[in-house]
């Protein structure tokens, strides 16, 4: 690539970041202001910084945490999908599709049902459930190598098993009035924001640090070892971070399918395949997409609402089918 082409490519990437960041900020402000409680910008700012306003206080306590959690969980899920696609060399890898989110959700449900005092450790237990699901999928999919179709089929089966176990757990605990189902983005609190912020940071920071190494996953393992890198350890480390990101988000907002599939694919088309750029862009795009899905779900049939997971399923399902029909290959 010539110096001029590299310069033009860098300029396009910078412009894409600026546009997406501006769009995310605008959507965030719109989502914070829009809803069943309507106030003007002047009233909102005055209620936040000048004097107490009951309506603004309600917005601050209910809507602000929801918006921030959508941004953080969207970034975490998008990065998780990107890392899984790189580690498994599978363009269809998505923690929601292949069962990682199902395992994490079940583990979080067990904590909610039997160990409610450990609520703030729920993401850690969700990681154990997600990791168990990933190991089961990996072990059952291995047959002289990892076949993308086999991973998806086994992952769907594992996801169904954990969904069934979750239903059984819900039935067993329903008599006591204990909810073991993570209810999505509604009714989130500032405590949830703090909790997810800690666990998401623990996953996102390593994800950004691993970005240069992720570029090596496109190579054959023999070539990676020739560069002095332990290919197995690299893929295991990338997978571990991916599972941690998906599990922490799932423990707070529940299973959100297809986001981790859609965002990385769109990001590749916009900024290319270099993970040093692709990883942060995917995180920002995932935050935008999930926040958009939640905002649409809140407003489209107001005063009722659709969960962000339902909105993502409506649009993500056709996208998944499109990738299957096209036989898309993971690009690096």
N, C-alpha and C positions, 0 to 999 in steps of 0.2 A: 504494500500500500504506500503510495507516495505521501510526501509530507502534506501536500495540499488536501488530499483525500482524508488523511488522518485529522487534519484541522477541521474540515467540514463535518466529519463524523462526530468529533468532540463537540462542535457547536450544536449539532442536532440533538445530541444527548443532553447537553446543558439546557437547551430550549425545552426539551421534553420534561426534564426535572422541574423547571420553573413553572411550566404550564400546569403540570400535575399538582405541584405543591400549592399553587394559587387556587386551583379548582378544589383541592381538599380543604383549604382554609375557608373558602367561600361556602362549601357544603357544610362544614362544621358549624359556622356561624348561623347558617340558615336552619340547620337541624336543631341547634340550641334554642332558637327563637320560635320555631314552628311547633304547633301542637294544640291540644285542647285548651290550654291557658294561653291567651293572646295578650301580648304587651308590645308596646312600641320600643324601638331601640333606646329612646331617651328614658323610658320607664325602667327598662332592663338595666341600663348602666347606673341610673340613679339608685335603684334598689340594691344593686351589687356593691356600690362604693360610697353612697351618700347616706341614705336612711333606709330603715327596714320597710319592706313591702311584702305582704303575705304571699301575693302571687309570684313575685320574683323569688322569694324564699322557696316556694314549692318547685319552681323551675330549677333552681340551683340544687336542690336536694334530690330531685327525681330525674330531670332531663340531662343535666350536665354529666353525672356519672355514666349514664347510658351512652351518651355520645363518645365520651373518652374511652369507655370499654370497647365500643365498636371499633374505634381507631386502633387500639392496642391489640385486640384479638384478631382483627383483620390483618395487621402487619405480621403477627406471629404465625397465623395459619398460612399466609402466602409464602413466607420464608420456609415454613415447614414443607410445603409442597415442592418448592424449588429444590430444596436440599434432598428430598426423597427422590425426585426425578433424576437428580445428578448421581446420587449414591447407587440407586438401583438401575440406572440407565434405562428408565422406563418413562416414556412421556405421559403415561396415564396415571402415574402414582399420585394419590391424594389420600391423606390420612383418614378422611371421611369415607372414601370408597373402599379402601383396602383394610379397614377394620381397626386402625390404631385409635381413632376417636371413639369407636365403640367400646374398646377395652378401657380407655381412660374414663369414659362416662360411667361405665359400670363400677370401676374402682371408686370414683368420686361418690357414686350413689351408696356404696357400702359404707363409706365414711359418714355420709349424711345420716344413714339409717342407724348405725350401731355405735358410731364414735363422734357424735355431734360436737364434742369439746375440741376435736381436732380439725375443725372447719378450716382454720387458717393453714393447715398442712394438706388440705385436699389436693392442691396441684401436685404436691410431691407424691401422694398416693396415686393420683391419676397417671403420673409418669410411670409408676410401676405397672399399672394396668395396660397402658399404651405400649410399654416395652415388652410385656408378656405377649400381647397380641402381635407385635412386630416379629418377635422371635418365632412364634407359632407359624406365621405366614412365611417367614424366610425358610424355616426348616421344611415345611411341607411343599414349598415351591422349588426347592433345590433339587435338580436332577441333572447333574453334570453341568450345571449353570442355571442362571435365572431367566426363565422365559416370561416376557411381559404379560402375555395372555394368562399364563398359569397364575402369576401373582395376583392379577385382577380377580380371577375366578375364585381362588382360595380366599383372597381378601374379602370378597363379597360374602362368602360363606361364614368366615370368622366374624364379620360384622353382624350377620344375622344371628349367630349364636349369642354374641354379647347383647344384642338387642332383646333376644328372648330371655336371657338371664336377668336383664334389667327389668323386664315385665314381671318376671317371677318375683324379683326382689320387691317391686312396687306392690304386688298383690299381697306378699307376706306382711309388709309393714303398713298397709293401708288401714288396717283395723286400729292401729295406734295413732293414726292421724299424722304420721311423719311422711313428708314428701321426700322422695329420693330422686326426683327428676329435676335436672337443671333446666330452668324455665326460660332460657334465652336471655335477651338483653333487657327485658322489662324488669322493673323492681330492683335494679342494681343500685348499690349504695357506694358512698365514698370509701367504705371499708373494702369493697370489691375492687375499686379502682386501685387502691394501695396494694392490695394483694396481687392482682394481676400485673401491676406495674413492676413489682419486685421480680416475679417469676418470668415475665416476658423479657425483662432486661437481662436476666441470667441466660436466656436462650438467644436473644437477638445479638448481644455483644459477641459471643463465639461465632454466630452465623456470619457476621460481618468479617470477623477475623479469618474465618475459613474460606472466604470468597476466592482468594488466589488459588488455594489448593483445590477448590471445586473445579477449576478449569482443567485439572489433570484427570478428572473422572471420565472425560470423554475419550481418553486414550485406553488402549488395551492394558490390562494389568501388567503384562510383561514389559511394556514400554514405561509404565510408571515406576516399576522396580528398577529399570535401567537408569532412571533419573535419581536413584537413591532414596525413593520414597516407598514405604511399606503400604502397598495398595490396599491390603485387607484392613489395616489399622485406619487408613484414611477413610474408607467407606464406612467402617464401623463408627468412627468418630462423627462423621457427617450425619449418619443415621441417628445417632444418639441425640444430637442437637435437634434434629428434625422432630423426633418423638417428644422431646422435652417441650418444644414450642407448641406442638399440636395438643399435648396433654394439658399444659397450663391454661390454654385458651378454652379447651373443652370443659375443664373443671369449673369454669366461671360461666360460660355462655351456652354450654351444651354442644351437641354435634351440629356443625354447619358444613354441609356437603358442597363440593364443587368449587368453592372459593380457592382452595389451594391448587386446584387444577387450572382454573381460568386465568388467574392473575399472572402466574409465571409465563404462560403461553402468550398472552397479550404483551407482556413486558419484553419478551424476546423479539417480537415483531417490531417493537418501538426502539429499543436501545441495543439490540444485538445479544450476543451470547457470552460476553465477557462477564463473569460473575462479580468482578470487582465493581462493575456498574449495575449489573442485573440484580444483585441481591438487594441493595438499598432501594432501587426503583421498584422491585417487586413488593417490598415491604410497604412502600408508600401507596402503590396501586392497590394492594390488598386492603389497606386501611380505607381508601376511598371507596372501593367497591362494597365492602361490608357496611360502611356508614350509609352509602346510598341505598343499599337494600333495606336497611333498618328504617331509614327516613321514608322511603316509599311505602314500606309496610305499615308505618304509623299513620300515614296521611291518605293513602289511596281509598280506604273504606272507613275513614273517621266517622264517628267516634270509636268504632271497633278498629282492630289492627291485625295485621298478619306478621308473623315472626320473620326475622331476617332469614332464618333457615328455610322457610317455605318459599320466600322470594328467590333465594339462591337456587333452590331445587327447580323452580319453574324455568329459570333462565339457564341454569347450569346443566340440566339434563340434556337438552338439545345440543349444547356445546360438546358434551361428552360423546354423544352419538355421532356428531360430526367428526370428531377426532378418530373414533373407531372406524368410521366409513372411509376416511381419508388415509388411514394407516399411517398417521403422522409418526415421524421419527424424532427423537430428542436431539435437538441441535445444540452445539456448543461453539 
